Amino acid sequence: MKTIADFNPIVQTLYFLSAALCSMLGMNPVMIVISLVGALLLYILRAEDEKPTGHLFTLLLFAVTALINPLFYHNGATVLLVINNNPITLEATLYGITAGAMIIAVLYHFRSFSKIMTSDRLMYVFGKLSGKFALTLSMTLRYIPLFITQMERVRAAQRTTGQYKDGSIADTVKSDLRVFSVMITWALENGIVTADSMEARGYGTGKRTSFALWRMRRRDVIFLLLILLLVGLQLPALLSGALTFTFYPNIRSLPTSPAAILAYISYGALVLTPSAIECIERAKWKYFVSKI
Amino acid sequence: MEILRVENLSFKYPTGKAPTLKELSFSVNEGEFVVLCGATGSGKSTLLRLLKRELAPLGEKSGSVCYGGRSLEQLDARTAASEIGFVMQRPEQQIAADKVWHELALGLENLGESQDVIRRRCAEMAGYFGIAPWFDRETSKLSGGQKQLLNLAAVMAMNPRVLILDEPTAQLDPIAASDFIGTLLKINRELSLTVIIAEHRLEELIPVCDRLIALDCGEIVADAPPREALPLLASRPALLRMMPAASRLSMALGLETKGEVPLTVREGKRMIEEHYTNKVRSLPAKTPVAPEVNALEFRDVWFRYSQKGEDILRGTSFHVKQGEFFCILGANGSGKTTALGAVAAINRIFSGKIKIFGKQLKDYKNGTLYQSCLAWLPQDPQTLFLRNTLREELKGAEAEAAMLGLDLVKYADTHPYDLSGGEQQLAALARVLSTKPKLLLLDEPTKGLDAASRERITDILRRLRDGGMTILAVTHDAEFAADAADRCALFFRGEIVSTGTPREFFAANSFYTTAANRMTRGHYDGIVTLPEAVEICRLNGEAKA
């Protein structure tokens, strides 16, 4: 199956960044609703096994954001009710709801993103920016578990030699400090072996390349071009402020200039594409299975 | 065709008084499998590092090392890095990347190869070395054997013509070690790759190698095919100790003068059967004098590391008598180290009872367990060291260090990490003995040690046992258990499946047993150690041909 999870990590990063960023500019309710629908759809399609309670946190976040705004900001012309001499306005309420929707839309985009981007995918993206950084990151990620395992071993060994006496916090802290200090020596000592092994394999003999498991395939290029095109179509509206929606003091009507309409359509196409690919691939798979 | 030539090579470390290597000369032909042997401190690591330009130590060097007719210094950086591969001892620390595939690619990335070349080479390596099933895994999640195989594959990815290995199997369990040697042999035979390997464990290497170079105090004392080289070592016990059991037996019986230099168990068995009668089939049994009081009782113990994990100990029960040396043997992952951790109260057991000297483990409060009662020597002695010099580290343990024969004057200001493996083990032992324990727990006490240190540790442990200490050791090393233990037990899937004195235990096992037992099986009964084999052969006398 060729879903969003199988695209080249660079294309994936570009998609999620543009999907999230485009909805954050201008506080336009239409854009935010499109963003939320797209993000939720993809997330639900991909996380089939997740329980409904997984969405509870986002709902709560939405509720808090939507409530806090009208309770603390009293701008706006239309007063709905007055609590403790503080007016609650329609504008502030709507602003809160829009802001809450935007936050959870972005959150869902990034939840999908973090499920797809494993550490080696992320490294590939960083590696494209800087090979040295990618190597350092890989070596660090390698060293952390090594360090932790050794530290656990040292602590276990030290417990039997009279360090870490029961119940005394001061003693535990003292022992931990001792262990940590010897771990630094250990790390340096072992770093030498790693450095030797790197040097023995030709580190520093010339220009390095940075290898990755992923290639730019035809479909990656097509999706990449599609993203660029759809974002490009939104740019006039995003940059000219044609999408900007004003809440205060009075809510104006939604922007409906030709540029804005074009932005709605192209943004909608952008955030719905991954879900569409997902659905098409599933249908294809079902069709194949039914033919067997 | 000659690929490597060493001429009059001498080397002295800046801090050393005497030269480490003295006027060495030898050459290695393409496709040869050369084993370099020598005791710790004989200069074999120094020699191997001098053959690999990037790792050459600093110091006064004279003489030359030529690769393919050109001096090592004249090679361009790419050739030097890629055509001479080097694998080191500790599997963990040579790995630099977090993912297996990235580790394989690392060397080729360093050489600036293109994506397509790297992709093809990684695929080849993964296929050839059987890495494909764990290609996407994190390197920290691999077993020791897998890690070392990955190190080998990562070096092989660069297409070396000479492969140099410095004790690559010292940290592996016997099964992983023998797999690793099998793989080495395969690449030597199939790819005609030149292999130069230094190792302590020579039982499996000597029979397959083309040539044995023996190093003693920086000098070459033998350089010939193993059957010719072995008799030259007769007067050098330090070197002889690391040779295969069959060869040692033949030399102890003086048969090498008759042209008998067996290298394998099969040849050793044939030699015994041809030269010795079997009128006396077994040696008189030694009656154990251990009192019938239990030092440790381990009853129906269950343990798992996490709630959803598998049970590691499944109703394990055993006991260790006071003054006894008890060895637990078993494969990796059978739970033997976990059981030891449970005794040391490092692992909290889920159910069951552990009694130490008649008192329940949980009744030892406030660290009283670790004061004059129980001591634990972990697998990695480095985990015990907290100070920067040996003198500080062994403060309060000077008497123990002296008893173990550790040279505290010479090493006073040395960092514990800079000691050799054997000395680290002794220093760690001195440290744990300073709490005057009655029960000593040992986790793989012979791991990574050379033959001399191994013998030294065995002697010391025997002496401690004779002094009344109870010892519980967990080990892979069947020879060590046969030499030292009063009773042995086999651990499998979290349970003890058999126990007995070394003689009962190893004689009843067919696979998990010592080389001496394998050689005498069928001809004699209940022979498990080499001295026993020598004794019974002498007792029977030579068969008249």
Interface residues (C-beta under 8 A of the other chain):
Chain A: S119 D120 L135 S138 M139 L141 R142 P145 L146 T149 Q150 R153 V154 A156 A157 Q158 R159 T160 T161 G162 K165 D166 G167 R178 V179 V182 T185 W186 E189 N190 V193 T194 D196 S197 M198 E199 A200 R201 G202 Y203 G204 T205 G206 K207 R208 T209 S210 F211 A212 L213 R215
Chain B: K52 E54 L55 A77 R78 A81 S82 G85 F86 M88 R90 E92 Q93 Q94 I95 A96 A97 D98 K99 W101 H102 A105 L106 G107 L108 E109 N110 L111 G112 E113 S114 Q115 I118 R119 C122 E138 T139 S140 N151 A154 V155 M158 G341 A344 I346 K365 N366 G367 Y370 Q371 L374 A375 W376 P378 D380 Q382 T383 L384 F385 L386 N388 H415 Y417 R431 V432 T435
